[in-house]
């Protein structure tokens, strides 16, 4: 048996995540379950010496990105609560003030420092985002409608690819 080179944790998680999703075949799998299983497998690979441990800088960067995403969801909920005076879980003013909001163009602020101009900028950015999403949905719908009959004929995208039935993708 030839030992493969030791792979990075990023490579290992990508391989395991893809394998787990592919193994779920027609049933599919939730993101949560796939991530949990892939994480467990990569930890086993690290313990066995087949994979390097994650780079601490990458792990910290990922944690910061996840925090920023969560703050964005919280900021939107806070705006609704501030506008209506109602909230399913009241947030103390000091927590509202320290919640990070996305202004647009990659800029962030805490609610404490948001001005009227910022609110207008945030509204305009959301309009732009909606237009982009509408364009993406339109393109998706058109593309999906183009391949759907072929996929129906062959059963799955994989079977259609194997038969070279999807014209824009080389065999």
N, C-alpha and C positions, 0 to 999 in steps of 0.2 A: 504494500500500500504506500503510495506516494503522499507525503504530507503537503498540503497546499500551503501557500504563504499565509501568514497571519493577516487577517483583515481588520479594518477599522470598525468601530462600533456603528458608524454611519452606514458603511457597506453592509454590515451584518443585519442591521435593523431593516434596511431596504430589501435585502434578500428574504429575510424571514417574513416580513410583512407581505411581500408579493406572494410568497409560497403559501402562506396561510389563507390569503384571499383566494388564490387560485384553487387551493384544496377545498374551499367551501363550495366550489362549482355552482350548480344551479340554485342551491339554497341561499347563497350569500352569507354574510356574517356582519354583525354590527362593528362599527369602528372601535367602540370600546373593547369588545371581545378580541378583535384582531390585534389591537395595540397591546392588550394585556398578554396575550399568547406570544406575540413577537418579543415583547420585553422579557418574558420568562425564558424564551429560547436564547436570546442574546446574552442574558446573564449566565446561562449554562455554558455558552460558547466562551465567554470571558473566563469563567471558573476553570474550564478545560484547557485554556491557553490557546484557543483557536481564534480569538478576537482580542484586540486591544480594548481596554476600558475607554469609555467616552472621554473626550478631551474636556477638561473642566471649563475652559472658556466657551466651548460650544454648548455645554450643558447649561451654563449660566445665561448665555445669550438666548437659548430656547426658553428658559424659565422667564426671562424678561419679556420676550415676545408674547408668551402665553398670558402673563400678567397684563400687558398692554391690551390684548384682545379682550380679556375679561373686564378691564376698566372701560373699554368702549361700550360693551353691553350694559354695564352699570350706569354709565353716563347717559345713555339713551333712556333707561328706565327712570333715572332721576329727573330728566327733563319732563317726562310725562307726569311724574308725581308733583313736580314744582308747578306745572301748568294747571293740573286738576285739583291739587290739594289732597289727592288720594294715593295711597301706596299699599301694596300687599304686605310689605315689611318696611315700616318707617325707618328712615336713615337719619341719624343725628346730623345737625348742621356741620359739625367739624368733619364728619366723613364725606359729606357732600362737597365741602370746600376742598378736600384733598383728592377727590376723584379726578382722574385724568380724562380729558376730552380730546377728540381729534378735530382739529380746525380745518384740515385739508392741506394738500401739498406737503404732507409728511410732518406738519407741525402739531405739537401738543401743548396743552395748558392744563392747569387744574381749574375746576369750576370757580374757585375763589377769584381768579383773574379774568374770567370771561366777560367781555364787553358786548354791547349791542352790536358793534361791527363784527365781532367774532361770531355771534349768533347768525347774522346775515351771511357771513362767509360759510359757516357750517351748513346753512340751508342751501346755499348755491352749490356747494360741493356735493350734497346729497342728491340734488337735482341732476348733476352731471353723472353721478354714480348710477342713478335710476336709468338715465338714457343709455349708458354703457350696458347695463344689465338687459335692457329691452333689446338693444342691438345684438347682444350675445344670445338671448333667447330666440330671436328671429333667425339668426344664423344656425343655431342648434336645431331648431324646428325644420328648417329647409334641408340641412344635412341629414337629419334623422329620417325625414320623409324620403330622401333619395336612396338610402340604404335599407330601409325597413322591408320593402318587398323582397330584396335579395336575401336578407337575413331570414325572413319568413320561409322562403323557398328552401334554404339550406339548414334551417334550425337554429344555428348560432352564428355569431360573427366569426368564431374560430373555424367552423366548418366552411363558411363562405370564403374565408381567407385561404384555407387549404385547397379549395377548388378553384382558386384564382378568379372568383366571381365578383370581387369588388374591384372595379376597373381602375381606380386611381392608386391602388396600392400594388406595387410590383410583387410578383410571386417569389 
